[in-house]
Amino acid sequence: MGALHFGLDPRLLEALRRQLPLRLFFETGTFEAGTTTAVAPHFDRVWTVELSPALCDHARQKLATCKHVEVIHGSSPDILRARAPALASSSVLYWLDAHWCGGPTSGAANECALLDELAAIGNLNDSSVILVDDARYFIGPAPPPHKADHWPALLQIETALRRISSQHGLWVINDVMIYAPNRIAEDVIAYGRAHGIDLLRLANAARRNAQADAAKPSPETVKAHDARSGHGLEQGLNAALLGQDRSERIFAFHAKRMGITRLLDIGGTAVSSQRKSDGLGSTASSTRSSLRGPRTKSCARTPSPMCAGFRCRAKRWAAVKGRSI
Ligand SMILES: C[S@@+](CC[C@H](N)C(=O)[O-])C[C@H]1O[C@@H](n2cnc3c(N)ncnc32)[C@H](O)[C@@H]1O
């Protein structure tokens, strides 16, 4: 659940896939199966491990129709160790994302399983890639409510990665650590240059937005202005038209304003016509079914909210009277 992209960026997957087969996706920390569901169509097999029994059950139900997806209940290092032989001989994309993150998630006693997971992988072949999500928690200390000492520091992770392969390089792009074979370094760098987010630009954009927000009048100022000008919902015309039969009364208000005294309501029900003509102080004929005339051009297809309201009907009626509005 990275900070800059929710789950695995499909453009990163595409960049890696250009060079590597990556047949098996191994995820640690299933959570609500967001990433699992998104990647499932792109892999021959998907294994995902979740410590929380409830989240595991939920993911199993969600993915019940995906026969090539296995949702495994357990602690990720144990499962990685148990499946190490199968993993060693496959081209695997690891998505290491098992950690406690509040709410319904498990693992509060040992918030981050990453170092144990890397030890359990043991040996990384040269057609496999490890991605570690939430890199920010390892580059700097994990923020509260996390316990910072449950999370390994960058140097510890690099040492653990080096132990399982010396043929891979490490990059951090968009909150994800990428440990990929050195021979595809160019592709990883090209992905980073094309899609990596420059934190300075991001911070500058956030500052500009904050300044623009600060320059906006507060809701209290807007309300005070509306009260003075009579544009508030509780003021003037709006106040007079609030409540039941509002659309009929708005119709009648504008029809009256245009000097219309009789109403031929094409498409209206007898009740709504009566309400409009009551507002007009006139008589009305409703022609809902038998006299339904040709629709004006603007409502030939799906009527817009404007079109569906008084304006469209008033237009049709005005056309009958030879007036334009
Ligand atoms: C950040 S969420 C995973 C998000 C998910 N990978 C995604 O991309 O949508 C972390 C999950 O890891 C689980 N978890 C925590 N410790 C674990 C462990 N040792 N083994 C397996 N899952 C663990 C938590 O219960 C939580 O559901």
The ligand as an SDF file (V2000), in Angstrom:
LIG
                    3D

 27 29  0  0  0  0  0  0  0  0999 V2000
    0.0110   -3.1300    4.0780 C   0  0  0  0  0  0  0  0  0  0  0  0
   -1.0170   -4.4930    4.2560 S   0  0  0  0  0  0  0  0  0  0  0  0
   -0.8310   -5.3380    2.7180 C   0  0  0  0  0  0  0  0  0  0  0  0
   -1.4130   -4.6270    1.5200 C   0  0  0  0  0  0  0  0  0  0  0  0
   -1.4750   -5.4930    0.2930 C   0  0  0  0  0  0  0  0  0  0  0  0
   -0.2500   -6.1690    0.0300 N   0  0  0  0  0  0  0  0  0  0  0  0
   -1.8230   -4.6280   -0.8930 C   0  0  0  0  0  0  0  0  0  0  0  0
   -0.9520   -4.2950   -1.7130 O   0  0  0  0  0  0  0  0  0  0  0  0
   -3.0050   -4.2660   -1.0210 O   0  0  0  0  0  0  0  0  0  0  0  0
   -0.1410   -5.4920    5.3440 C   0  0  0  0  0  0  0  0  0  0  0  0
   -0.7950   -6.8420    5.6690 C   0  0  0  0  0  0  0  0  0  0  0  0
    0.1980   -7.6930    6.2060 O   0  0  0  0  0  0  0  0  0  0  0  0
   -0.3970   -8.5240    7.1650 C   0  0  0  0  0  0  0  0  0  0  0  0
    0.6880   -9.0830    8.0120 N   0  0  0  0  0  0  0  0  0  0  0  0
    1.3140   -8.5130    9.0390 C   0  0  0  0  0  0  0  0  0  0  0  0
    2.2940   -9.3140    9.4870 N   0  0  0  0  0  0  0  0  0  0  0  0
    2.2700  -10.4250    8.7000 C   0  0  0  0  0  0  0  0  0  0  0  0
    3.0510  -11.6030    8.6340 C   0  0  0  0  0  0  0  0  0  0  0  0
    4.0590  -11.8490    9.4750 N   0  0  0  0  0  0  0  0  0  0  0  0
    2.7420  -12.5150    7.6840 N   0  0  0  0  0  0  0  0  0  0  0  0
    1.7310  -12.3040    6.8200 C   0  0  0  0  0  0  0  0  0  0  0  0
    0.9720  -11.2060    6.8250 N   0  0  0  0  0  0  0  0  0  0  0  0
    1.2500  -10.2640    7.7500 C   0  0  0  0  0  0  0  0  0  0  0  0
   -1.3640   -7.6160    7.8820 C   0  0  0  0  0  0  0  0  0  0  0  0
   -2.3810   -8.3300    8.5260 O   0  0  0  0  0  0  0  0  0  0  0  0
   -1.8690   -6.7480    6.7110 C   0  0  0  0  0  0  0  0  0  0  0  0
   -3.0590   -7.2760    6.2010 O   0  0  0  0  0  0  0  0  0  0  0  0
  1  2  1  0
  2  3  1  0
  2 10  1  0
  3  4  1  0
  4  5  1  0
  5  6  1  0
  5  7  1  0
  7  8  2  0
  7  9  1  0
 10 11  1  0
 11 12  1  0
 11 26  1  0
 12 13  1  0
 13 14  1  0
 13 24  1  0
 14 15  1  0
 14 23  1  0
 15 16  2  0
 16 17  1  0
 17 18  1  0
 17 23  2  0
 18 19  1  0
 18 20  2  0
 20 21  1  0
 21 22  2  0
 22 23  1  0
 24 25  1  0
 24 26  1  0
 26 27  1  0
M  CHG  2   2   1   9  -1
M  END
$$$$
